């Protein structure tokens, strides 16, 4: 199958590219320098010329706090450009896969969020990701939106790699937010699920993350338990931490829909983190 992956140099995109390529697909992955998805005219010419069967968008302006001061850019990349991709993929009769976020939800719900729950973003980032979803549904004839959360994986820094690096550099005390909960997602696990979704021509909106809801404070404790170290980890509130953008208190996503659709058994995030830490053990200094 001829597939175009945008954002293939990113944490998720690189994993998706490798997964689809290993399955024998013809995968094209233009760099940002080669193809800026906000350039609608160039984008249209590129995709119309290639006529892929599938387009996957892993591009995102994902710096949540920075989005607050760069709202125009956030809405352009996470919203308007996604709408352009949806229109163009429909014109060439391709299936459009788009990656969205748990941050489209308010976090007010006690239980895990279902796909049909009403979005109510708290931040510019969340609002811009929701716009991308809305434009996808408006303009794409065939689409699959996969919402994910708390992504970690190879190739790019993330919460886990950052705290491990700090520890490696000699820090022995960490103040970590304890009053926000979510589900971590390993990029390699999500990439495999995207491949399965592609092979099953899945359409609609789905959630994917690894199992087990935690706070970042609990997550940090788990990481160091796996490593076998015991730095001092101090729980603090989100208010004490003082992030610019407001985050949901509970952004845990239910994965039952995609589990049923693809007959999946999703592993716990602790197993995924152990796998990840083993892979990067020689890289982090």
C-alpha positions in Angstrom: 0.0 0.0 0.0 1.3 3.5 -0.8 1.2 5.6 2.4 2.3 9.1 3.2 3.3 9.9 6.8 3.7 13.5 7.8 5.7 14.2 10.9 7.9 11.1 10.6 10.8 12.6 12.4 8.8 13.0 15.6 8.5 10.7 18.6 5.4 8.9 17.2 5.9 9.5 13.5 9.3 7.8 13.5 7.8 4.7 15.2 4.8 4.7 12.7 7.2 5.0 9.8 9.3 2.0 11.0 6.2 -0.1 11.8 4.5 0.4 8.4 7.8 0.0 6.5 8.5 -3.3 8.2 5.1 -4.5 7.1 6.0 -4.1 3.5 4.2 -0.9 2.6 5.5 1.7 0.3 5.9 4.5 2.8 6.8 8.1 1.8 7.8 10.4 4.7 8.6 14.0 3.5 10.5 16.1 6.0 9.2 19.5 7.2 11.7 21.2 4.9 10.3 19.2 1.9 6.6 19.6 2.8 5.1 22.1 5.2 1.6 20.9 5.8 0.4 24.5 6.4 1.2 25.2 2.7 -2.1 24.1 1.2 -1.2 24.7 -2.4 2.1 22.7 -2.2 0.4 20.0 -0.1 -2.3 19.6 -2.7 0.1 19.3 -5.6 2.2 16.8 -3.7 -0.6 14.4 -2.6 -2.5 14.7 -5.9 0.6 13.7 -7.8 1.3 10.7 -5.5 -2.2 9.5 -5.1 -1.5 7.4 -1.9 -4.2 5.1 -0.5 -3.6 6.4 3.0 -2.3 9.7 4.6 -1.2 9.7 8.3 -0.8 13.0 10.1 1.6 12.8 13.1 2.5 16.5 12.9 1.6 18.6 15.9 2.6 21.7 17.7 2.7 19.9 21.0 4.4 22.4 23.4 1.4 22.9 25.6 2.6 26.0 27.5 4.1 27.6 24.4 0.8 27.2 22.6 -0.7 29.8 25.0 1.6 32.6 23.7 1.7 31.2 20.1 -2.0 30.5 19.6 -2.1 31.5 16.0 0.6 29.0 15.2 -1.1 26.3 17.3 -4.4 26.7 15.5 -2.7 26.8 12.1 -0.7 23.6 12.6 -3.1 21.6 14.9 -6.3 22.9 13.3 -6.3 24.5 9.9 -3.6 22.4 8.3 -5.4 19.3 9.4 -8.5 20.5 7.7 -6.5 21.0 4.5 -5.2 17.5 4.7 -8.7 16.2 5.2 -10.0 18.0 2.1 -7.1 16.9 -0.1 -7.2 13.2 1.0 -10.9 13.2 0.3 -10.3 14.6 -3.2 -7.9 11.7 -4.0 -10.2 9.2 -2.3 -7.6 8.3 0.4 -8.1 7.3 4.0 -7.0 10.0 6.5 -5.5 9.0 9.8 -5.1 11.8 12.4 -3.6 11.7 15.9 -5.3 13.7 18.5 -5.0 14.3 22.3 -6.6 13.6 25.7 -6.3 17.4 26.3 -9.5 18.0 24.3 -11.3 17.0 27.6 -11.8 19.1 30.7 -10.7 16.5 33.2 -13.9 16.9 35.3 -15.0 13.4 34.8 -14.2 10.8 37.5 -14.2 7.8 35.1 -12.2 7.2 32.0 -13.2 9.3 29.0 -15.2 7.6 26.2 -14.9 8.5 22.6 -18.4 10.1 22.6 -17.9 12.2 25.7 -18.2 15.9 25.1 -14.9 17.7 24.6 -14.2 20.8 26.7 -10.6 21.8 26.4 -8.9 24.0 29.0 -6.0 25.2 27.0 -5.1 26.7 23.6 -3.4 23.4 22.8 -6.5 21.4 23.6 -8.7 23.8 21.6 -6.4 23.6 18.6 -6.4 19.8 18.7 -10.2 19.8 18.9 -10.4 22.1 15.9 -8.3 19.5 14.0 -10.8 16.8 14.9 -13.8 18.9 13.9 -12.3 19.8 10.5 -11.3 16.2 9.9 -14.9 15.1 10.5 -16.2 17.9 8.3 -14.0 17.5 5.3 -12.7 13.9 5.2 -14.9 11.2 3.6 -13.0 8.4 5.2 -11.0 9.1 8.4 -9.7 7.6 11.6 -8.9 9.8 14.6 -6.9 8.2 17.4 -6.6 10.1 20.6 -3.7 9.4 22.8 -2.1 10.6 26.0 1.2 11.1 27.9 3.3 9.9 25.0 6.8 8.5 25.6 9.2 6.7 23.4 12.5 6.6 21.4 14.0 9.5 19.6 12.7 12.5 21.5 12.8 13.7 25.1 9.7 13.1 27.1 8.7 13.1 30.8 10.4 9.8 31.5 13.7 10.5 29.7 13.9 14.0 31.2 13.7 12.9 34.8 16.1 10.0 34.2 18.6 12.5 32.6 18.2 14.8 35.6 19.0 11.9 37.9 22.0 10.8 35.8 23.3 14.4 36.2 23.2 14.2 39.9 19.8 15.4 41.0 18.5 13.5 44.0 15.2 15.4 44.6 12.3 15.8 42.3 9.1 17.8 42.8 6.4 16.2 40.7 2.7 17.1 40.2 0.4 14.7 42.0 -3.1 16.0 41.4 -3.4 15.3 37.6 -4.0 11.8 36.4 -3.7 10.1 33.0 -2.5 7.1 31.1 1.0 6.9 29.7 1.4 5.7 26.1 4.5 4.0 24.6 5.1 5.2 21.0 6.0 1.7 19.8 2.8 0.3 21.1 0.7 3.0 19.5 2.6 2.6 16.2 1.7 -1.1 16.2 -1.9 -0.3 16.8 -1.9 2.2 14.0 -0.5 -0.5 11.6 -3.3 -2.8 12.7 -5.9 -0.1 12.3 -4.6 0.6 8.8 -4.7 -3.1 7.9 -8.3 -3.3 9.1 -9.2 0.0 7.3 -10.6 1.3 10.7 -12.7 4.4 10.5 -14.1 6.7 13.3 -12.8 8.0 16.5 -10.8 5.8 18.9 -8.6 6.1 22.0 -5.3 4.3 22.6 -3.0 4.4 25.6 -1.3 1.8 27.7 -3.2 0.4 30.7 -3.0 1.9 34.2 -4.0 5.4 35.4 -1.4 7.3 37.4 -0.3 10.8 38.3 3.0 12.1 37.1 4.2 11.8 40.7 3.3 8.1 40.8 4.8 7.6 37.3 8.1 9.1 38.5 8.1 6.7 41.4 7.5 3.7 39.1 10.3 4.8 36.8 12.9 4.9 39.6 11.6 1.6 41.1 12.2 -0.1 37.7 15.7 1.4 37.5 16.3 0.4 41.1 17.0 3.8 42.5 15.3 5.8 45.3 15.7 9.6 44.8 13.5 11.8 46.9 10.2 12.4 45.0 8.0 15.1 46.5 4.4 15.4 45.5 3.2 19.0 44.6 0.0 20.4 43.2 -0.4 21.7 39.7 -0.9 25.1 41.2 2.4 24.9 43.1 4.1 23.8 39.9 2.7 26.9 38.1 2.5 25.7 34.5 1.3 28.4 32.0 -1.4 26.2 30.5 -4.1 24.5 32.5 -4.2 20.7 32.3 -7.1 18.4 33.0 -7.1 16.8 36.4 -8.2 13.4 34.9 -7.5 12.7 31.2 -7.5 8.9 31.4 -8.9 7.5 28.2 -11.0 4.4 27.9 -9.5 2.0 25.3 -12.4 -0.5 25.2 -13.6 0.5 21.7 -10.3 0.0 20.0 -9.7 -3.2 22.0 -12.9 -4.6 20.7 -12.5 -3.4 17.1 -9.0 -4.9 16.8 -9.2 -7.7 19.3 -6.4 -6.2 21.3 -4.9 -6.9 24.7 -3.1 -3.8 25.7 -0.2 -4.1 28.1 0.2 -2.1 31.3 2.3 1.0 31.1 4.8 -0.4 33.6 5.7 -3.2 31.2 6.0 -0.7 28.4 8.2 1.6 30.5 10.5 -1.3 31.4 10.9 -2.1 27.7 11.6 1.6 26.9 14.2 2.0 29.7 16.0 -1.1 28.6 16.2 0.3 25.1 17.6 3.7 26.2 19.8 2.5 29.0 23.0 3.1 27.1 21.8 6.4 25.5 20.9 8.5 28.6 23.9 10.3 30.2 
